[in-house]
Amino acid sequence: MSGGTISRYLLVRLVPLLALALSGCVNYTSTPDPTLSARDKDWLALAPKAQVDPEYGRYLVDDPTGQPPGTIVVNTKTHFLYYVLPKHKAIRYGIATGRGAYGWTGTATVGRKEVWPHWMPPADMVQRWPHLEPTAAAGGLPGGPENPLGARALYLFQGNKDTLYRIHGTNEPDKIGQDVSSGCIRMRNIDAIDLYNRVKLGTKVIVE
């Protein structure tokens, strides 16, 4: 490879990385990476796959929220979820959010955490989509690669009351970056696992 060819190669490879660094946005894949069980590995291999726009990947960014470390902030307009870190940094995850009237905003806390959670469609969802009646009548859907809650779920509470809204994985990763869900906040399964591993019960969640 000639000197000119090498220079052009380096320019093509390094300029995008430099642009990301200068913008304060760096691809974030370092520790703590998700600790995957044998079941995680098996079921993630079976879960639906899709190419997600790189914009909605997981990144370490300058914190735009101004909230204390350990807070989750969901920006439904930009389809980003931020987990605030010390030193004015945050982890930014791409998400899918609720369509129009089904969206929810407010402040809550994480009142429950589940691994490969069971899913029971709420009564109002069954009313909107009658095809879910058999699922509800059967007692819901057990955890697994086809479950719409995906690999992990954080249940949002206000006081002792379950809001019925969740932050969870998804079996439709191609919808990340869109307004598609019935109101809950969807993440790529691998991102839901990463967030689950960081978050404690009682964590403050702001959805705006």
C-alpha positions in Angstrom: 0.0 0.0 0.0 1.5 3.4 -1.1 1.9 6.3 1.3 -1.0 8.2 -0.4 -3.3 5.2 -0.1 -2.4 4.8 3.6 -3.1 8.5 4.2 -6.5 8.3 2.5 -7.3 5.1 4.4 -6.5 6.7 7.8 -8.5 9.8 6.9 -11.6 7.8 6.1 -11.2 5.7 9.2 -10.2 8.4 11.7 -12.3 11.4 10.7 -15.7 9.9 11.8 -14.1 8.9 15.2 -12.7 12.3 15.7 -16.1 13.9 15.0 -17.7 11.7 17.6 -15.0 12.5 20.2 -15.3 16.3 19.5 -19.0 16.1 19.9 -18.6 14.6 23.4 -20.2 11.3 22.2 -18.1 8.2 22.3 -19.3 4.6 21.6 -19.6 3.0 25.0 -19.0 -0.7 25.3 -16.7 -0.9 28.3 -17.4 -2.3 31.7 -19.7 -3.1 33.3 -20.7 -5.1 30.2 -23.8 -7.3 30.8 -23.1 -10.5 32.7 -25.0 -13.1 30.7 -26.3 -16.3 32.0 -26.5 -19.5 29.9 -30.2 -18.8 29.5 -29.5 -15.2 28.4 -27.1 -16.4 25.7 -29.5 -19.1 24.5 -32.6 -16.8 24.4 -30.8 -13.8 23.0 -29.6 -16.0 20.2 -33.2 -16.9 19.5 -34.6 -13.4 19.8 -35.5 -11.4 16.7 -32.6 -9.5 15.2 -32.5 -6.2 13.4 -30.1 -3.5 12.3 -30.5 -0.5 14.6 -29.5 3.0 13.4 -26.1 3.7 15.0 -27.6 7.0 16.3 -29.6 4.8 18.7 -26.7 2.7 20.0 -25.2 3.0 23.5 -22.9 5.9 24.0 -21.1 7.7 26.8 -22.0 11.4 26.5 -21.8 14.7 28.4 -24.8 14.7 30.7 -27.6 16.9 29.2 -30.0 16.4 32.1 -28.5 18.2 35.1 -29.9 15.4 37.4 -27.9 13.6 40.2 -25.9 10.5 39.4 -28.0 7.4 39.4 -31.1 9.0 37.9 -32.8 7.8 34.7 -34.1 10.4 32.4 -36.2 9.5 29.4 -36.6 12.0 26.5 -39.6 10.8 24.6 -39.2 13.4 21.8 -35.6 12.4 20.9 -36.0 8.7 21.7 -33.1 8.6 24.2 -32.8 7.3 27.7 -30.0 8.7 29.9 -28.5 7.0 32.9 -26.7 9.8 34.8 -23.1 9.1 35.9 -20.8 11.1 38.2 -18.6 13.8 36.7 -21.3 15.2 34.4 -21.4 12.1 32.2 -24.3 9.9 31.2 -24.9 6.7 29.3 -27.3 7.3 26.4 -29.4 4.5 25.1 -31.7 4.5 22.0 -35.4 3.7 22.8 -38.8 3.3 21.3 -41.6 5.2 23.0 -45.4 5.3 23.2 -47.5 6.6 20.3 -49.5 9.8 20.9 -52.3 9.2 23.4 -50.6 6.1 24.8 -47.5 7.9 26.0 -46.9 8.7 29.6 -44.8 11.5 31.2 -44.0 12.1 34.9 -41.7 11.1 37.7 -41.6 7.6 39.2 -39.2 5.2 40.9 -38.1 1.7 40.0 -40.3 -0.4 42.3 -39.5 -3.9 40.8 -37.0 -5.5 38.5 -37.4 -8.7 36.6 -35.2 -11.0 34.5 -37.0 -12.4 31.3 -40.3 -11.1 32.8 -43.7 -12.6 32.4 -46.1 -10.4 30.5 -49.8 -9.9 31.2 -51.5 -7.5 28.8 -53.3 -4.8 30.8 -57.1 -4.6 30.5 -57.1 -1.4 28.5 -54.6 -2.9 26.0 -56.9 -6.0 25.6 -59.8 -3.6 25.0 -57.9 -1.8 22.2 -56.5 -5.0 20.7 -59.0 -7.9 21.1 -56.6 -10.4 19.6 -54.8 -10.3 22.9 -57.8 -11.8 24.8 -56.5 -15.4 24.5 -53.1 -14.3 25.9 -54.8 -12.6 28.9 -57.2 -15.6 29.4 -54.2 -17.9 29.5 -52.7 -15.9 32.3 -50.2 -14.0 30.1 -47.0 -14.9 28.4 -44.0 -16.5 30.1 -40.6 -15.0 29.7 -38.7 -15.9 26.6 -37.3 -14.6 23.3 -40.8 -13.9 21.8 -42.1 -12.1 24.9 -42.7 -8.4 24.2 -41.0 -7.4 27.5 -37.7 -8.9 26.3 -34.8 -9.8 28.5 -35.3 -7.4 31.4 -37.9 -5.1 32.8 -37.9 -2.2 35.3 -41.4 -1.5 36.7 -42.3 2.1 37.4 -44.1 3.0 40.6 -45.4 6.2 42.1 -45.4 5.6 45.8 -46.8 2.1 46.3 -48.8 2.2 43.1 -47.7 0.5 40.0 -48.1 2.9 37.1 -48.3 -0.1 34.7 -45.5 1.5 32.6 -42.2 -0.3 32.2 -38.7 0.2 30.8 -38.0 -3.1 29.1 -36.3 -5.0 26.3 -38.1 -5.8 23.1 -38.8 -8.5 20.5 -39.0 -5.8 17.9 -35.6 -4.1 17.9 -36.3 -2.6 14.4 -38.7 -0.2 16.2 -36.0 1.5 18.3 -36.0 5.3 17.5 -39.8 5.3 16.8 -43.1 6.0 18.6 -44.6 2.6 18.4 -45.4 1.1 21.8 -48.5 1.2 23.9 -46.8 3.6 26.3 -43.9 1.6 27.7 -40.2 2.4 27.0 -38.5 -0.3 24.9 -34.7 -0.8 24.6 -32.5 -3.3 22.7 -32.3 -6.4 24.9 -28.6 -6.0 25.4 -29.1 -2.4 26.5 -32.0 -3.4 28.8 -29.6 -5.9 30.5 -26.9 -3.3 30.8 -29.3 -0.8 32.4 -30.8 -3.5 34.7 -27.3 -4.3 36.0 -26.7 -0.6 36.9 -30.1 0.3 38.4 -31.2 -0.2 42.0 -34.7 -0.4 43.4 -35.9 3.1 44.3 -34.0 4.7 41.4 -35.7 8.0 40.3 -37.1 7.9 36.7 -38.1 11.1 34.9 -40.1 10.7 31.7 -40.5 13.9 29.7 
